[in-house]
Amino acid sequence: MSIGNIVSRNAMRFPDREALVFEDQRTTWTQLNERVNRLADAFLSLGVKKGDKVAMLSENVPAMVEANYALAKIGAVYFPVKTRLFPEDVQYLIDLSDATVLLFHEEFLPMVEQIRPGLKKIGTFIQIGGVPEGDATDYETFLSSGQAREPDVEVSSDDLYIFLCTGGTTGVSKLAMLTHANAMWAVYSTVGNMNLTEKDVGLQVLPLFHVIINNCLNSLMAAGAKVVLQHRFDAVQYMRNVHDEKVTVAMVVPPFLFSWIMAVPEAIAYDITHVRAFATAAATFPRDLKESVRKYMPKADLFYSYGLTEASGGTVTVLPPSRQIDKDGSIGVVSTILDYRIADAQGNPVRKGEAGELLLKGPCVVPGYYRREDETKITFDKGWLHTGDVVREDEDGFLYFVDRSKDMIKTGGENVFAKEVEDAMLTHPKIQEIAVFGLPDPKWGEKIHAAVVLKPGEEVTEDDLLAYAREKLPGYKRPKVFCFLDVLPRNPSGKVLKYKLREEDAGSK
């Protein structure tokens, strides 16, 4: 069981069918497998062996797809670095990974030059695109130096496949270690849940340094589907790709729809009614947004999934199309490949309907964090993954996300879940998005603050929102301060970075 087998098998099954489309490049399965094999052989010739680590610094380009499968075929560990970080954080993560080779796209050359003196473990730099400077090797030259034969390396399901940065909503990321088995279980779940087949065309616009690589890229390719790769998100280009390539499976996080697609007339002018499946995750998927999706994609089945990097992606729960209305607000039922518990702070099971932390155990739960043994012991205690997510379960087994346990606000001796406050305030007709968080307060312990993004063209004052909060929430749950932002800071998966809001709000006082 190896992720690398995906490309090899499809080259045999569908040799002349298109596998990958990127801008004006169109690649068949045979061509993709040949390039993957050449890259794998070039790595072997460089001295990269099973278990070695190779880092990649790039937005979505074909080289990320090729490196993903080439390194999987030789049993090396692939580390796609989260690009949307400060240079010092990128340097820290590359060093933490023990990578000895760094591939980077030309647009990141200035960052690489800045952090290069601190990358003591990197022996080889390979540049994708442009003219390499210094001792960096050109990617195409490097790839072409390899042979097209299948690598003669035995890779087992328990071997490490990839390092992925954790969500990082509370600060610097950790490196989750995913085995080939972890990833393949996530792939099987996604393929089955969405009934993906070789007839599908999927659009990969979410960043490939994210765990979405399992639920989107690997899953689509495992099904034999064609993947349309978009460098980074642009609303007009996204809709154009869906239209021109006749995309049947669209996967995107709700903030993209909120902030760009639905607000850009040029984007929604494209006919995308042929989409058969629309999947989203990571952020709230409210009913009005569901209705907007149905308006533009009337034939699409809607899927909402919940997951986390430590469980190999968005396969923990799925809310299927048939339950989007009667179970609106639910994150779905837990996958049958996972055992789960909902527990209180002492680890004891809570009663149905009560809020508690979701604990998980199963084949897609990763073995831990790389070089972070203490944090691994805490998060993966006695074989159970402590997600840090507070949920409640209804009588039918459907889960509802309550909040991140770290986002609980303790004010005046009471515990307040930020999401409960957010849900109440989102009923205001002029609010598009809101993030609620606590800041230290000498009297109450913490004071509730709220950062608000208004719908386009709307105006409202802080006093208006304070008055609305008095109508919707008891006193101890009401935000005491509202600030207005154009956008909320988010990580690549769409999750709000509340630690940044806390820092900015605290710094402004």
HUPE-V771362 format. One record per residue. RES is the residue in three letters. SS is DSSP state (H for helix, E for strand, - for the rest). PSI is psi as a letter, one per 30 degrees, with the letter a starting at -180 (* if undefined). OMEGA is omega in radians with two decimals (none if undefined). Layout:
RES/SS/PSI/OMEGA + RES/SS/PSI/OMEGA
//
This chain:
MET/-/j/-3.11 + SER/-/k/3.09 + ILE/-/e/-3.14 + GLY/-/f/-3.14 + ASN/H/f/-3.08 + ILE/H/e/-3.08 + VAL/H/e/-3.14 + SER/H/e/-3.10 + ARG/H/e/-3.10 + ASN/H/f/3.05 + ALA/H/e/3.07 + MET/H/e/-3.07 + ARG/H/e/-3.03 + PHE/-/h/-2.97 + PRO/-/e/-3.03 + ASP/-/g/3.13 + ARG/-/l/3.13 + GLU/E/k/3.11 + ALA/E/e/-3.00 + LEU/E/k/3.07 + VAL/E/k/3.09 + PHE/E/j/-3.10 + GLU/-/c/-3.12 + ASP/-/g/3.12 + GLN/E/k/3.11 + ARG/E/k/-2.99 + THR/E/k/3.09 + THR/E/l/3.11 + TRP/H/e/3.10 + THR/H/e/-3.13 + GLN/H/e/3.13 + LEU/H/e/-3.13 + ASN/H/e/3.12 + GLU/H/e/3.13 + ARG/H/e/3.11 + VAL/H/e/3.14 + ASN/H/e/3.12 + ARG/H/e/3.13 + LEU/H/e/3.10 + ALA/H/e/3.14 + ASP/H/e/3.10 + ALA/H/e/3.08 + PHE/H/e/3.12 + LEU/H/e/3.14 + SER/H/f/3.10 + LEU/H/f/-3.11 + GLY/-/g/3.07 + VAL/-/k/-3.09 + LYS/-/l/-3.13 + LYS/-/k/3.14 + GLY/-/f/3.09 + ASP/-/l/-3.08 + LYS/E/k/3.12 + VAL/E/k/-3.11 + ALA/E/l/3.13 + MET/E/k/3.13 + LEU/E/j/-3.06 + SER/-/l/2.86 + GLU/-/a/-3.05 + ASN/-/j/3.01 + VAL/-/l/-3.14 + PRO/H/e/3.14 + ALA/H/e/3.10 + MET/H/e/3.08 + VAL/H/e/-3.10 + GLU/H/e/3.14 + ALA/H/e/3.12 + ASN/H/e/-3.07 + TYR/H/e/3.12 + ALA/H/e/-3.13 + LEU/H/e/3.08 + ALA/H/e/-3.11 + LYS/H/f/-3.11 + ILE/H/g/3.07 + GLY/-/g/3.05 + ALA/-/l/-3.08 + VAL/E/k/-3.13 + TYR/E/k/3.11 + PHE/E/j/3.04 + PRO/E/j/-3.01 + VAL/-/k/3.05 + LYS/-/j/-3.01 + THR/-/f/-3.00 + ARG/-/h/-3.14 + LEU/-/l/3.02 + PHE/-/k/-3.13 + PRO/H/e/-3.12 + GLU/H/e/3.09 + ASP/H/e/3.07 + VAL/H/e/3.12 + GLN/H/e/-3.14 + TYR/H/e/-3.08 + LEU/H/e/3.11 + ILE/H/e/3.11 + ASP/H/e/3.13 + LEU/H/e/-3.06 + SER/H/f/-3.06 + ASP/-/g/3.09 + ALA/-/k/3.11 + THR/-/f/3.11 + VAL/E/k/3.08 + LEU/E/j/2.96 + LEU/E/k/-3.14 + PHE/E/k/3.10 + HIS/E/k/-3.07 + GLU/H/f/-3.11 + GLU/H/f/3.11 + PHE/H/g/3.12 + LEU/H/e/3.11 + PRO/H/e/3.11 + MET/H/e/-3.13 + VAL/H/e/3.12 + GLU/H/e/-3.14 + GLN/H/e/-3.05 + ILE/H/f/-3.03 + ARG/H/e/3.14 + PRO/H/f/-3.13 + GLY/H/f/-3.12 + LEU/-/i/-3.03 + LYS/-/f/-3.07 + LYS/-/f/-3.11 + ILE/-/j/3.12 + GLY/-/f/-3.09 + THR/E/k/3.07 + PHE/E/k/-3.12 + ILE/E/k/-3.06 + GLN/E/k/3.13 + ILE/E/j/-3.14 + GLY/-/l/3.12 + GLY/-/a/3.13 + VAL/-/j/-3.11 + PRO/-/k/3.10 + GLU/-/l/3.11 + GLY/-/b/-3.09 + ASP/-/g/3.12 + ALA/-/k/-3.14 + THR/E/k/3.07 + ASP/E/k/-3.06 + TYR/H/e/-3.09 + GLU/H/e/3.09 + THR/H/e/3.13 + PHE/H/e/-3.12 + LEU/H/e/-3.08 + SER/H/f/-3.14 + SER/-/f/-3.11 + GLY/-/l/3.10 + GLN/-/l/-3.05 + ALA/-/g/-3.13 + ARG/-/l/3.07 + GLU/-/k/-3.14 + PRO/-/k/3.12 + ASP/-/i/-3.13 + VAL/-/k/3.11 + GLU/-/j/-3.13 + VAL/-/k/-3.12 + SER/-/l/-3.10 + SER/-/f/-3.12 + ASP/-/f/3.10 + ASP/-/k/3.09 + LEU/E/k/-3.13 + TYR/E/e/-2.98 + ILE/E/k/2.90 + PHE/E/k/3.08 + LEU/E/k/3.09 + CYS/E/k/3.04 + THR/-/l/-3.02 + GLY/-/e/3.08 + GLY/-/h/3.13 + THR/-/f/-3.14 + THR/-/g/3.11 + GLY/-/b/-3.07 + VAL/-/k/-3.10 + SER/-/l/2.91 + LYS/-/l/3.14 + LEU/E/j/3.07 + ALA/E/k/-3.13 + MET/E/j/3.10 + LEU/E/k/3.02 + THR/E/l/3.06 + HIS/H/e/3.13 + ALA/H/e/3.09 + ASN/H/e/-3.07 + ALA/H/e/-3.08 + MET/H/e/3.07 + TRP/H/e/3.09 + ALA/H/e/3.12 + VAL/H/e/-3.14 + TYR/H/e/-3.12 + SER/H/e/-3.12 + THR/H/e/3.13 + VAL/H/e/-3.13 + GLY/H/e/-3.11 + ASN/H/e/-3.05 + MET/H/g/-3.14 + ASN/-/h/3.14 + LEU/-/k/3.12 + THR/-/l/3.13 + GLU/-/f/3.11 + LYS/-/f/-3.08 + ASP/-/l/2.98 + VAL/E/k/-3.10 + GLY/E/k/3.13 + LEU/E/j/3.11 + GLN/E/j/3.12 + VAL/-/f/3.08 + LEU/-/k/-2.98 + PRO/-/k/-3.10 + LEU/-/g/2.99 + PHE/-/g/-3.12 + HIS/-/l/-3.13 + VAL/-/f/3.07 + ILE/H/f/3.07 + ILE/H/e/3.10 + ASN/H/e/-3.01 + ASN/H/f/-3.14 + CYS/H/d/-3.04 + LEU/H/e/-3.07 + ASN/H/e/-3.11 + SER/H/e/3.11 + LEU/H/e/-3.11 + MET/H/e/3.10 + ALA/H/e/3.12 + ALA/-/f/-3.11 + GLY/-/g/-3.12 + ALA/-/l/3.03 + LYS/E/k/-3.14 + VAL/E/k/3.02 + VAL/E/j/-3.05 + LEU/E/k/3.10 + GLN/-/k/-3.00 + HIS/-/e/3.04 + ARG/-/l/-3.01 + PHE/-/k/2.96 + ASP/-/k/-2.99 + ALA/H/e/-3.10 + VAL/H/e/3.13 + GLN/H/e/3.11 + TYR/H/e/-3.11 + MET/H/e/3.10 + ARG/H/e/3.11 + ASN/H/e/3.12 + VAL/H/e/-3.12 + HIS/H/e/-3.00 + ASP/H/e/-3.08 + GLU/-/g/-3.13 + LYS/-/h/-3.14 + VAL/-/k/3.13 + THR/-/f/-3.11 + VAL/E/j/-3.14 + ALA/E/k/3.10 + MET/E/k/-3.09 + VAL/-/l/3.12 + VAL/-/k/-3.06 + PRO/H/e/-3.13 + PRO/H/e/3.09 + PHE/H/e/-3.14 + LEU/H/e/-3.14 + PHE/H/e/-2.87 + SER/H/f/-3.04 + TRP/-/d/-2.97 + ILE/H/e/-3.04 + MET/H/f/-3.11 + ALA/H/g/-3.07 + VAL/-/j/-3.10 + PRO/H/e/-3.13 + GLU/H/f/-3.11 + ALA/H/e/-3.04 + ILE/H/g/3.09 + ALA/-/f/-3.12 + TYR/-/k/3.08 + ASP/-/j/3.13 + ILE/-/g/-3.06 + THR/-/f/-3.13 + HIS/-/f/-3.12 + VAL/-/k/-3.09 + ARG/-/f/-3.11 + ALA/E/k/3.09 + PHE/E/k/-3.10 + ALA/E/k/3.10 + THR/E/l/-3.09 + ALA/E/l/2.91 + ALA/-/f/-3.14 + ALA/-/l/-3.12 + THR/-/k/3.13 + PHE/-/i/-3.02 + PRO/-/l/-3.02 + ARG/H/e/-3.12 + ASP/H/e/3.08 + LEU/H/e/3.06 + LYS/H/e/-3.14 + GLU/H/e/3.08 + SER/H/e/3.11 + VAL/H/e/3.14 + ARG/H/e/-3.14 + LYS/H/e/-3.08 + TYR/H/f/3.12 + MET/-/i/-3.01 + PRO/-/f/-3.13 + LYS/-/f/-3.01 + ALA/-/k/2.91 + ASP/E/k/-3.12 + LEU/E/k/3.09 + PHE/E/k/2.99 + TYR/E/k/3.13 + SER/E/l/3.07 + TYR/E/k/3.07 + GLY/E/a/3.11 + LEU/E/l/-3.08 + THR/H/e/-3.11 + GLU/H/f/3.06 + ALA/H/g/3.02 + SER/-/g/3.01 + GLY/E/a/-3.02 + GLY/E/h/-3.12 + THR/E/g/-3.11 + VAL/E/e/3.06 + THR/E/l/3.06 + VAL/E/k/2.98 + LEU/E/j/-3.02 + PRO/-/l/-3.12 + PRO/H/e/-3.05 + SER/H/f/-3.09 + ARG/H/g/-3.10 + GLN/-/f/-3.10 + ILE/-/e/-3.06 + ASP/-/f/3.08 + LYS/-/h/3.13 + ASP/-/k/-3.09 + GLY/-/f/3.12 + SER/-/l/3.02 + ILE/-/g/3.04 + GLY/E/a/3.12 + VAL/E/l/-3.11 + VAL/E/k/3.12 + SER/-/k/-3.14 + THR/-/f/3.11 + ILE/-/f/-3.09 + LEU/E/k/2.86 + ASP/E/k/3.14 + TYR/E/l/3.03 + ARG/E/l/2.97 + ILE/E/j/-2.92 + ALA/E/l/3.05 + ASP/-/a/-3.07 + ALA/-/f/3.13 + GLN/-/g/3.14 + GLY/-/g/-3.14 + ASN/-/k/3.13 + PRO/E/k/3.08 + VAL/-/l/3.12 + ARG/-/l/3.10 + LYS/-/k/3.12 + GLY/-/f/3.12 + GLU/-/l/3.14 + ALA/-/k/3.09 + GLY/E/l/-3.14 + GLU/E/k/3.11 + LEU/E/k/3.07 + LEU/E/k/-3.05 + LEU/E/k/3.04 + LYS/E/k/3.13 + GLY/E/a/-2.99 + PRO/-/f/3.10 + CYS/-/f/3.06 + VAL/-/k/-3.02 + VAL/-/l/-3.12 + PRO/-/f/3.11 + GLY/E/a/3.13 + TYR/E/k/-3.12 + TYR/-/k/3.09 + ARG/-/h/3.09 + ARG/-/i/-3.01 + GLU/H/e/-3.11 + ASP/H/e/3.13 + GLU/H/e/3.08 + THR/H/e/-3.13 + LYS/H/e/-3.11 + ILE/H/e/-3.05 + THR/H/e/-3.11 + PHE/E/i/-3.02 + ASP/E/k/3.10 + LYS/-/h/3.09 + GLY/-/f/-3.13 + TRP/E/k/3.04 + LEU/E/j/3.05 + HIS/E/j/-2.99 + THR/E/f/-3.03 + GLY/E/g/3.14 + ASP/E/k/3.14 + VAL/E/k/-3.11 + VAL/E/l/2.95 + ARG/E/l/-3.07 + GLU/E/k/3.11 + ASP/-/a/-3.05 + GLU/-/f/3.14 + ASP/-/g/3.13 + GLY/-/g/3.10 + PHE/-/k/-3.12 + LEU/E/l/3.08 + TYR/E/k/-3.14 + PHE/E/k/3.13 + VAL/E/e/3.13 + ASP/E/l/2.90 + ARG/E/k/-3.13 + SER/H/e/3.13 + LYS/H/f/3.13 + ASP/H/g/3.07 + MET/E/k/-3.12 + ILE/E/k/3.14 + LYS/E/j/-3.05 + THR/E/k/3.11 + GLY/-/h/-3.14 + GLY/-/g/3.14 + GLU/E/k/3.03 + ASN/E/k/-3.13 + VAL/E/k/3.05 + PHE/E/k/-3.10 + ALA/H/e/-3.07 + LYS/H/e/3.11 + GLU/H/e/3.11 + VAL/H/e/3.14 + GLU/H/e/-3.14 + ASP/H/e/3.14 + ALA/H/e/-3.10 + MET/H/f/3.12 + LEU/-/f/3.06 + THR/-/f/3.07 + HIS/-/k/-3.01 + PRO/-/f/-3.09 + LYS/-/f/-3.12 + ILE/E/k/3.07 + GLN/E/e/-3.14 + GLU/E/l/3.11 + ILE/E/k/3.05 + ALA/E/k/-3.09 + VAL/E/k/-3.10 + PHE/E/l/-3.13 + GLY/E/k/3.01 + LEU/E/k/-3.11 + PRO/E/k/3.14 + ASP/E/k/-3.06 + PRO/-/f/-3.09 + LYS/-/e/-3.00 + TRP/-/f/-3.05 + GLY/E/e/3.01 + GLU/E/k/3.06 + LYS/E/k/-3.08 + ILE/E/k/3.08 + HIS/E/l/3.11 + ALA/E/k/3.02 + ALA/E/k/-2.97 + VAL/E/k/2.95 + VAL/E/k/-3.13 + LEU/E/l/3.05 + LYS/-/l/-3.08 + PRO/-/k/3.08 + GLY/-/f/-3.09 + GLU/-/l/3.08 + GLU/-/k/3.10 + VAL/-/l/-3.13 + THR/-/l/3.09 + GLU/H/e/3.12 + ASP/H/e/3.10 + ASP/H/e/-3.10 + LEU/H/e/3.07 + LEU/H/e/3.12 + ALA/H/e/3.13 + TYR/H/e/3.12 + ALA/H/e/3.12 + ARG/H/f/3.13 + GLU/H/f/-2.96 + LYS/H/f/-2.98 + LEU/-/k/3.01 + PRO/-/l/-3.01 + GLY/H/e/-3.05 + TYR/H/f/3.14 + LYS/H/f/-3.06 + ARG/-/k/2.97 + PRO/-/k/3.11 + LYS/-/f/-3.13 + VAL/E/k/3.02 + PHE/E/k/3.00 + CYS/E/l/-3.05 + PHE/E/k/-3.14 + LEU/-/l/3.04 + ASP/-/e/3.11 + VAL/-/l/3.03 + LEU/-/k/3.08 + PRO/-/k/-3.09 + ARG/E/l/2.96 + ASN/-/l/-3.05 + PRO/-/f/-3.14 + SER/-/g/3.08 + GLY/-/f/-3.14 + LYS/-/k/-3.11 + VAL/E/k/3.12 + LEU/-/i/-3.05 + LYS/H/f/3.12 + TYR/H/e/3.08 + LYS/H/e/3.09 + LEU/H/e/3.13 + ARG/H/e/-3.12 + GLU/H/e/-3.10 + GLU/H/e/-3.11 + ASP/H/e/3.13 + ALA/H/e/-3.12 + GLY/H/f/-3.11 + SER/-/f/-3.07 + LYS/-/*/none
//
